[in-house]
C-alpha cells in the first residue's frame, strides 16, 4: 500500500503548494486565497472576499471568491472546506508557518521537547514570509513572525549558554544581530556568551562596538542593564569613544 504524504503549503520564501510529490501551479488569486486561509485557518466569506478584493463591490468580491475557489486543485480531498458562511482549511494541510510559530513559542516559553542534539537554528533563521508580497495582511503577519523569531533566538541563546554550548549560543545570538543590528537583547546574548567562556576582553570589545554603533546611528547609549553585565571596573578601560557613550548613563 503506497502512503501518500499530506499536502504541504509553504509560505516561508516563495509560495509553494505540494500535493504528494508534485508542486501545483496556481493563479495569483489562488495563491493569495490559500496563503490567507493558511495563515488564518478559518475565515468568513465576507472577510475573505473583502480582504482579497478590497476595491471591488461586495457582490463582485464574492463572485471573485467563488471563481477562485472553483479553480483550486480538484481530484483529491478538498484543501478548503465550508462551515456555514465560513471557509476553513482542511486539517490535513500542513502549513510551514504554523510549524515555525509552534517551534518559536516552545523555545520562548521553554517548553516542548529538549533540543540537546540539534537546536532549531535553521528554522528560526530561515526565509521571511512571502517576500515581495506587499498586501497589508501579509506585511502584518511578516512582522509578527519576525518579532517572534527574534525573541526565540534571544531565548535560544540563553538556553544554550545554560547548557554549556557557547558555540551554538553564539550562532543564535549573531543570527539575531544580523536580523536586527540595533537590537540590544541580541548583543547582550553575545556578551553573555563571551562572559560564560571567560573571554572578558571579547565581551568588553563587543560592548564597546555596540556602544559606538548606537551612538552613531541613534545618538543614544545602551541600557544600564547592559552596562551592569560587565564586571565592575572594566568600563573605565573601554576606548574613549565608548567611555563617552557610557557617561550619559552615569552622570
Residue frames as qw, qx, qy, qz and C-alpha x, y, z in Angstrom:
[[0.000, 0.889, 0.457, 0.000, 0.00, 0.00, 0.00],
 [0.448, 0.352, -0.003, 0.822, 1.53, 3.31, -1.10],
 [0.266, -0.679, -0.432, 0.531, 1.49, 6.03, 1.51],
 [0.266, 0.723, 0.272, 0.576, 0.53, 9.49, 0.26],
 [0.348, -0.140, -0.349, 0.859, 2.16, 12.42, 2.01],
 [0.042, 0.791, 0.526, -0.310, -0.22, 15.12, 3.24],
 [0.379, 0.784, 0.197, 0.450, -0.49, 18.34, 1.22],
 [0.541, -0.391, -0.149, 0.729, 2.09, 20.98, 2.11],
 [0.184, 0.927, 0.213, 0.249, 1.67, 24.73, 1.89],
 [0.642, -0.201, -0.085, 0.735, 4.94, 26.62, 2.04],
 [0.057, 0.955, 0.244, 0.157, 4.70, 30.34, 2.74],
 [0.456, -0.765, 0.258, 0.374, 8.22, 30.98, 4.06],
 [0.293, -0.248, 0.644, 0.662, 10.07, 32.07, 0.98],
 [0.328, 0.104, -0.497, -0.796, 8.29, 31.73, -2.34],
 [0.747, 0.039, 0.285, -0.599, 4.74, 30.39, -2.33],
 [0.301, 0.254, -0.882, -0.257, 4.59, 26.67, -3.00],
 [0.800, -0.081, 0.272, -0.528, 1.78, 24.12, -2.81],
 [0.161, 0.340, -0.917, -0.132, 2.84, 20.48, -2.82],
 [0.857, -0.022, 0.146, -0.494, 0.37, 17.67, -3.37],
 [0.983, 0.021, 0.132, 0.128, 2.15, 14.38, -2.93],
 [0.672, -0.223, 0.289, 0.645, 5.37, 14.61, -4.93],
 [0.358, 0.557, 0.424, 0.618, 4.10, 17.34, -7.25],
 [0.114, -0.365, -0.196, 0.903, 4.29, 21.11, -6.98],
 [0.252, 0.685, 0.675, 0.107, 0.98, 22.61, -8.12],
 [0.180, 0.088, 0.153, 0.968, 0.90, 25.86, -10.05],
 [0.022, 0.720, 0.648, -0.247, -1.87, 28.25, -9.04],
 [0.197, 0.739, 0.236, 0.599, -3.05, 31.56, -10.43],
 [0.165, 0.333, -0.375, 0.849, -2.20, 34.66, -8.40],
 [0.559, -0.397, 0.043, -0.726, -5.65, 34.83, -6.80],
 [0.909, -0.177, -0.369, -0.082, -5.45, 31.16, -5.91],
 [0.587, 0.155, -0.488, 0.627, -2.12, 31.75, -4.19],
 [0.121, -0.370, 0.257, -0.884, -3.47, 34.73, -2.27],
 [0.752, -0.345, -0.157, -0.539, -6.55, 32.81, -1.16],
 [0.892, -0.122, -0.410, 0.147, -4.61, 29.77, 0.04],
 [0.415, 0.268, -0.430, 0.756, -1.99, 31.96, 1.73],
 [0.338, -0.411, 0.170, -0.830, -4.61, 33.94, 3.65],
 [0.869, -0.278, -0.186, -0.365, -6.51, 30.81, 4.61],
 [0.802, 0.087, -0.482, 0.341, -3.31, 29.01, 5.55],
 [0.196, 0.312, -0.433, 0.823, -2.40, 31.81, 7.96],
 [0.443, -0.272, 0.191, -0.832, -5.87, 32.23, 9.47],
 [0.097, 0.010, 0.979, -0.181, -7.29, 28.71, 9.38],
 [0.074, 0.607, 0.791, 0.015, -10.93, 29.76, 9.38],
 [0.019, -0.200, 0.048, 0.978, -12.41, 32.92, 7.87],
 [0.454, 0.596, 0.533, -0.394, -15.88, 34.14, 6.96],
 [0.550, 0.465, 0.509, 0.471, -16.57, 34.57, 3.26],
 [0.062, 0.973, 0.201, 0.098, -17.31, 38.26, 3.77],
 [0.402, -0.821, 0.300, 0.274, -13.96, 38.99, 5.45],
 [0.667, -0.109, 0.573, 0.464, -12.05, 36.85, 2.97],
 [0.453, 0.652, 0.469, 0.387, -13.63, 38.45, -0.10],
 [0.050, -0.994, -0.085, -0.044, -13.26, 41.96, 1.31],
 [0.530, -0.681, 0.368, 0.347, -9.59, 41.40, 2.20],
 [0.613, -0.019, 0.607, 0.506, -8.53, 39.88, -1.09],
 [0.243, 0.498, 0.508, 0.660, -10.57, 42.22, -3.32],
 [0.187, -0.518, -0.447, 0.705, -10.82, 45.42, -1.25],
 [0.062, 0.253, -0.221, -0.940, -11.51, 47.70, -4.23],
 [0.229, -0.217, -0.793, -0.522, -14.46, 45.65, -5.56],
 [0.597, -0.319, 0.026, -0.736, -18.07, 45.84, -4.51],
 [0.537, -0.246, 0.734, -0.335, -19.21, 43.12, -2.13],
 [0.865, 0.342, 0.230, -0.288, -21.06, 41.36, -4.93],
 [0.648, 0.661, -0.377, 0.016, -18.07, 41.34, -7.27],
 [0.089, -0.598, 0.748, -0.274, -15.70, 40.35, -4.46],
 [0.712, -0.077, 0.621, -0.319, -17.85, 37.36, -3.57],
 [0.841, 0.511, 0.012, -0.175, -18.02, 36.43, -7.24],
 [0.377, 0.706, -0.586, 0.126, -14.24, 36.55, -7.49],
 [0.396, -0.415, 0.751, -0.327, -14.02, 34.39, -4.38],
 [0.860, 0.174, 0.391, -0.277, -16.33, 31.76, -5.86],
 [0.724, 0.647, -0.235, -0.044, -14.33, 31.71, -9.10],
 [0.116, 0.674, -0.694, 0.226, -11.03, 31.37, -7.26],
 [0.616, -0.236, 0.673, -0.334, -12.35, 28.54, -5.07],
 [0.886, 0.366, 0.178, -0.223, -13.56, 26.73, -8.18],
 [0.585, 0.707, -0.393, 0.064, -10.05, 26.97, -9.72],
 [0.394, -0.610, 0.665, -0.176, -8.35, 25.28, -6.76],
 [0.207, 0.279, -0.918, -0.189, -7.00, 21.75, -7.39],
 [0.833, -0.064, 0.114, -0.538, -9.63, 19.02, -7.63],
 [0.753, 0.283, -0.588, -0.079, -9.34, 15.26, -7.74],
 [0.481, 0.010, -0.745, 0.461, -8.42, 14.70, -4.11],
 [0.315, -0.658, -0.579, 0.364, -9.58, 15.77, -0.67],
 [0.143, 0.890, 0.185, 0.392, -10.53, 19.47, -0.83],
 [0.474, 0.161, -0.350, 0.792, -8.00, 21.95, 0.54],
 [0.179, -0.103, 0.241, -0.948, -10.73, 24.34, 1.69],
 [0.142, -0.417, -0.898, -0.013, -13.98, 23.26, 3.34],
 [0.250, -0.469, -0.179, -0.828, -17.19, 25.07, 4.21],
 [0.262, -0.379, -0.787, 0.410, -18.98, 25.53, 7.51],
 [0.058, 0.825, 0.443, -0.345, -21.96, 27.83, 7.13],
 [0.339, 0.940, 0.013, 0.048, -20.70, 31.18, 5.87],
 [0.330, -0.786, 0.499, 0.157, -17.13, 30.36, 6.89],
 [0.816, 0.446, -0.366, 0.038, -14.34, 28.67, 4.99],
 [0.611, -0.665, 0.429, -0.024, -11.76, 26.56, 6.76],
 [0.290, 0.601, -0.732, -0.136, -8.51, 24.89, 5.83],
 [0.911, -0.037, -0.387, -0.140, -8.51, 21.11, 5.58],
 [0.653, -0.695, 0.295, -0.060, -6.95, 19.62, 8.75],
 [0.917, 0.021, 0.234, 0.322, -4.57, 17.56, 6.60],
 [0.472, 0.787, -0.035, 0.396, -2.94, 20.65, 5.04],
 [0.697, -0.444, -0.117, 0.550, 0.44, 21.29, 6.64],
 [0.209, 0.938, 0.037, 0.273, 1.49, 24.95, 6.69],
 [0.692, 0.161, -0.339, 0.616, 5.16, 25.73, 7.37],
 [0.076, -0.597, 0.167, -0.781, 4.31, 28.99, 9.15],
 [0.761, -0.527, -0.039, -0.377, 2.48, 27.08, 11.88],
 [0.910, -0.069, -0.240, 0.330, 5.48, 24.79, 12.37],
 [0.391, 0.406, -0.239, 0.791, 7.74, 27.83, 12.74],
 [0.373, -0.612, 0.049, -0.696, 5.30, 29.54, 15.12],
 [0.885, -0.422, -0.129, -0.146, 4.96, 26.49, 17.37],
 [0.814, 0.081, -0.253, 0.516, 8.71, 25.89, 17.45],
 [0.193, 0.496, -0.194, 0.824, 9.45, 29.52, 18.29],
 [0.563, -0.592, 0.010, -0.576, 6.80, 29.59, 21.03],
 [0.933, -0.256, -0.228, 0.107, 8.17, 26.37, 22.51],
 [0.621, 0.220, -0.263, 0.705, 11.62, 27.99, 22.69],
 [0.085, -0.557, 0.105, -0.820, 10.32, 31.27, 24.13],
 [0.700, -0.497, 0.043, -0.511, 8.21, 29.52, 26.77],
 [0.027, -0.478, 0.854, -0.205, 10.88, 26.90, 27.47],
 [0.766, 0.049, 0.501, -0.401, 8.53, 24.03, 26.75],
 [0.815, 0.484, -0.209, -0.239, 8.28, 21.21, 24.27],
 [0.968, -0.015, -0.041, 0.247, 10.93, 18.57, 23.53],
 [0.425, -0.752, 0.279, 0.420, 14.50, 19.38, 24.54],
 [0.685, 0.720, -0.112, 0.022, 16.88, 20.23, 21.72],
 [0.604, -0.635, 0.422, 0.231, 20.04, 18.77, 23.18],
 [0.728, 0.093, 0.528, 0.427, 21.01, 17.17, 19.87],
 [0.312, 0.290, 0.435, 0.793, 20.02, 19.82, 17.35],
 [0.068, 0.555, 0.372, -0.741, 18.63, 23.26, 18.29],
 [0.481, 0.661, 0.568, 0.095, 16.17, 24.67, 15.73],
 [0.213, -0.560, 0.177, 0.781, 18.56, 27.28, 14.35],
 [0.181, 0.091, 0.706, 0.679, 17.74, 26.53, 10.73],
 [0.036, -0.675, -0.714, -0.181, 14.03, 27.08, 11.19],
 [0.237, -0.830, -0.293, 0.410, 14.49, 30.25, 13.25],
 [0.193, -0.590, 0.313, 0.719, 16.86, 31.79, 10.72],
 [0.467, 0.318, 0.740, 0.366, 15.00, 30.80, 7.55],
 [0.122, 0.296, 0.418, 0.850, 13.29, 32.89, 4.91],
 [0.238, 0.148, 0.309, -0.909, 10.70, 35.58, 5.54],
 [0.447, 0.476, 0.716, -0.247, 7.00, 35.17, 4.92],
 [0.511, 0.687, 0.485, 0.179, 6.20, 35.59, 1.21],
 [0.313, -0.493, 0.150, 0.798, 8.94, 38.09, 0.34],
 [0.070, 0.034, 0.541, 0.838, 7.83, 40.57, -2.29],
 [0.179, -0.634, -0.712, -0.243, 4.14, 40.37, -1.40],
 [0.128, 0.153, -0.221, 0.955, 3.02, 43.84, -0.33],
 [0.454, -0.582, -0.501, -0.451, -0.58, 43.30, 0.81],
 [0.293, -0.633, 0.345, -0.628, -1.24, 44.74, 4.27],
 [0.897, -0.329, 0.107, -0.276, -2.30, 41.40, 5.74],
 [0.896, 0.209, -0.226, 0.320, 0.95, 39.81, 4.59],
 [0.298, 0.590, -0.356, 0.660, 3.14, 42.62, 5.96],
 [0.557, -0.585, 0.251, -0.534, 1.43, 42.50, 9.36],
 [0.982, -0.175, 0.049, -0.059, 1.93, 38.74, 9.62],
 [0.739, 0.437, -0.269, 0.437, 5.51, 39.02, 8.32],
 [0.002, 0.653, -0.396, 0.646, 6.40, 41.48, 11.09],
 [0.790, -0.446, 0.185, -0.379, 4.71, 39.29, 13.72],
 [0.985, 0.053, -0.070, 0.151, 6.81, 36.32, 12.64],
 [0.491, 0.591, -0.324, 0.551, 9.97, 38.43, 12.53],
 [0.308, -0.646, 0.377, -0.588, 9.49, 39.58, 16.11],
 [0.927, -0.275, 0.130, -0.218, 8.67, 36.05, 17.28],
 [0.881, 0.294, -0.201, 0.313, 11.80, 34.72, 15.62],
 [0.223, 0.657, -0.385, 0.609, 13.95, 37.42, 17.26],
 [0.589, -0.548, 0.338, -0.489, 12.56, 36.63, 20.73],
 [0.997, -0.056, 0.030, -0.046, 13.09, 32.92, 20.12],
 [0.702, 0.475, -0.304, 0.436, 16.70, 33.49, 19.06],
 [0.136, -0.676, 0.416, -0.593, 17.34, 35.52, 22.22],
 [0.794, -0.380, 0.300, -0.368, 15.89, 32.76, 24.39],
 [0.967, 0.204, -0.115, 0.096, 17.64, 30.02, 22.43],
 [0.425, 0.614, -0.439, 0.500, 20.99, 31.71, 23.01],
 [0.401, -0.575, 0.449, -0.554, 20.31, 31.93, 26.76],
 [0.949, -0.141, 0.149, -0.238, 19.28, 28.27, 26.90],
 [0.865, 0.370, -0.232, 0.246, 22.36, 27.13, 25.02],
 [0.102, 0.668, -0.500, 0.541, 24.59, 29.15, 27.36],
 [0.670, -0.429, 0.401, -0.454, 23.00, 27.34, 30.33],
 [0.992, 0.090, 0.068, -0.065, 23.60, 24.03, 28.57],
 [0.526, -0.586, 0.477, 0.391, 27.29, 24.84, 28.18],
 [0.659, 0.373, 0.522, 0.393, 27.15, 25.09, 24.39],
 [0.104, -0.718, -0.006, 0.688, 28.70, 28.51, 23.73],
 [0.172, -0.136, 0.639, 0.737, 29.45, 27.99, 20.03],
 [0.008, -0.508, -0.790, -0.344, 25.78, 27.31, 19.23],
 [0.156, -0.784, -0.433, 0.416, 24.70, 30.07, 21.60],
 [0.175, -0.503, 0.248, 0.809, 26.90, 32.48, 19.65],
 [0.094, 0.179, 0.760, 0.618, 25.32, 31.33, 16.38],
 [0.083, -0.709, -0.700, -0.028, 21.84, 32.06, 17.74],
 [0.213, -0.754, -0.184, 0.594, 22.90, 35.44, 19.09],
 [0.168, -0.329, 0.446, 0.815, 24.60, 36.51, 15.85],
 [0.082, 0.420, 0.798, 0.424, 21.55, 35.41, 13.86],
 [0.112, -0.825, -0.509, 0.219, 19.53, 37.88, 15.92],
 [0.232, -0.639, 0.134, 0.721, 22.09, 40.63, 15.30],
 [0.193, -0.008, 0.672, 0.715, 22.08, 40.01, 11.55],
 [0.010, 0.620, 0.751, 0.227, 18.29, 40.20, 11.51],
 [0.155, -0.939, -0.219, -0.213, 18.21, 43.44, 13.53],
 [0.618, 0.306, -0.331, 0.645, 21.63, 45.06, 14.08],
 [0.077, -0.493, 0.272, -0.823, 20.39, 47.63, 16.63],
 [0.779, -0.447, -0.304, -0.318, 18.54, 45.11, 18.81],
 [0.149, -0.691, 0.587, -0.395, 20.23, 45.27, 22.21],
 [0.846, -0.270, 0.366, -0.279, 18.99, 41.91, 23.52],
 [0.928, 0.346, -0.075, 0.118, 20.84, 40.07, 20.74],
 [0.365, 0.680, -0.444, 0.456, 24.06, 41.92, 21.57],
 [0.521, -0.567, 0.467, -0.434, 23.56, 41.12, 25.26],
 [0.984, -0.013, 0.146, -0.099, 23.39, 37.44, 24.31],
 [0.722, 0.538, -0.285, 0.327, 26.75, 37.75, 22.53],
 [0.025, -0.676, 0.504, -0.537, 28.32, 39.39, 25.57],
 [0.792, -0.363, 0.325, -0.369, 26.77, 36.76, 27.87],
 [0.975, 0.201, -0.060, 0.071, 28.31, 34.03, 25.76],
 [0.463, 0.624, -0.417, 0.471, 31.76, 35.63, 25.90],
 [0.335, -0.600, 0.478, -0.547, 31.47, 36.00, 29.67],
 [0.941, -0.167, 0.153, -0.252, 30.32, 32.39, 30.06],
 [0.899, 0.302, -0.156, 0.277, 33.53, 31.31, 28.33],
 [0.623, -0.602, -0.005, 0.499, 35.64, 33.66, 30.45],
 [0.509, 0.317, 0.286, 0.747, 36.50, 35.84, 27.44],
 [0.144, -0.781, -0.356, 0.493, 36.17, 39.15, 29.23],
 [0.166, -0.415, 0.322, 0.835, 38.18, 41.12, 26.68],
 [0.029, 0.246, 0.776, 0.580, 35.89, 39.87, 23.90],
 [0.120, -0.715, -0.679, 0.112, 32.83, 40.85, 25.94],
 [0.175, -0.711, -0.101, 0.674, 34.17, 44.37, 26.54],
 [0.157, -0.188, 0.553, 0.796, 35.18, 44.75, 22.89],
 [0.010, -0.447, -0.794, -0.411, 31.73, 43.79, 21.68],
 [0.162, -0.778, -0.511, 0.328, 30.02, 46.04, 24.20],
 [0.207, -0.557, 0.141, 0.792, 32.23, 48.92, 23.11],
 [0.099, 0.047, 0.688, 0.717, 31.45, 48.30, 19.44],
 [0.083, -0.628, -0.754, -0.174, 27.71, 48.22, 20.12],
 [0.219, -0.729, -0.293, 0.578, 28.01, 51.38, 22.18],
 [0.136, -0.357, 0.366, 0.849, 29.60, 53.17, 19.23],
 [0.031, 0.291, 0.805, 0.517, 27.02, 51.77, 16.83],
 [0.120, -0.744, -0.646, 0.117, 24.10, 53.06, 18.88],
 [0.210, -0.674, -0.067, 0.705, 25.75, 56.43, 19.30],
 [0.121, -0.205, 0.544, 0.804, 26.40, 56.78, 15.58],
 [0.070, -0.334, -0.816, -0.466, 23.02, 55.52, 14.41],
 [0.318, -0.715, -0.594, -0.186, 20.63, 56.80, 17.09],
 [0.051, 0.612, -0.254, 0.747, 22.63, 59.11, 19.33],
 [0.738, -0.548, 0.080, -0.386, 21.84, 57.01, 22.42],
 [0.006, -0.499, 0.841, -0.208, 23.69, 54.66, 24.76],
 [0.510, -0.136, -0.844, -0.097, 22.95, 51.04, 25.68],
 [0.616, -0.653, -0.229, -0.377, 20.68, 50.43, 28.64],
 [0.288, -0.671, 0.573, -0.372, 22.07, 50.40, 32.20],
 [0.934, -0.114, 0.286, -0.181, 21.16, 46.71, 32.28],
 [0.846, 0.470, -0.138, 0.211, 23.68, 46.05, 29.54],
 [0.177, 0.752, -0.459, 0.439, 26.40, 48.04, 31.27],
 [0.609, -0.526, 0.459, -0.376, 25.85, 46.11, 34.52],
 [0.991, 0.120, -0.037, -0.039, 26.64, 42.85, 32.75],
 [0.597, 0.558, -0.408, 0.407, 30.34, 43.76, 32.64],
 [0.695, -0.363, -0.422, 0.454, 32.50, 43.16, 35.72],
 [0.205, -0.965, -0.107, 0.126, 32.98, 46.25, 37.86],
 [0.417, -0.678, 0.338, 0.503, 35.91, 48.45, 36.93],
 [0.591, 0.157, 0.611, 0.503, 36.03, 47.39, 33.28],
 [0.322, 0.863, 0.373, 0.114, 34.12, 50.34, 31.75],
 [0.207, -0.905, 0.178, 0.327, 36.98, 52.65, 32.71],
 [0.429, -0.379, 0.654, 0.493, 39.22, 50.75, 30.32],
 [0.580, 0.594, 0.547, 0.107, 36.91, 50.99, 27.35],
 [0.452, 0.247, 0.269, 0.814, 38.12, 53.13, 24.46],
 [0.020, -0.202, -0.193, 0.960, 37.48, 56.90, 24.70],
 [0.389, -0.110, -0.428, -0.809, 34.51, 56.83, 22.31],
 [0.542, -0.333, -0.768, -0.082, 32.98, 54.01, 24.32],
 [0.305, -0.313, -0.564, 0.701, 33.52, 55.92, 27.60],
 [0.152, 0.042, -0.059, -0.986, 31.84, 59.00, 26.17],
 [0.514, -0.233, -0.614, -0.552, 28.85, 56.88, 25.27],
 [0.533, -0.337, -0.741, 0.231, 28.71, 55.36, 28.74],
 [0.165, -0.045, -0.386, 0.906, 28.95, 58.69, 30.60],
 [0.367, -0.278, -0.289, -0.839, 25.43, 59.59, 29.58],
 [0.701, -0.395, -0.557, -0.204, 24.10, 56.92, 31.94],
 [0.678, -0.307, -0.472, 0.473, 26.33, 57.67, 34.92],
 [0.125, 0.393, -0.102, 0.905, 26.14, 61.46, 35.16]]
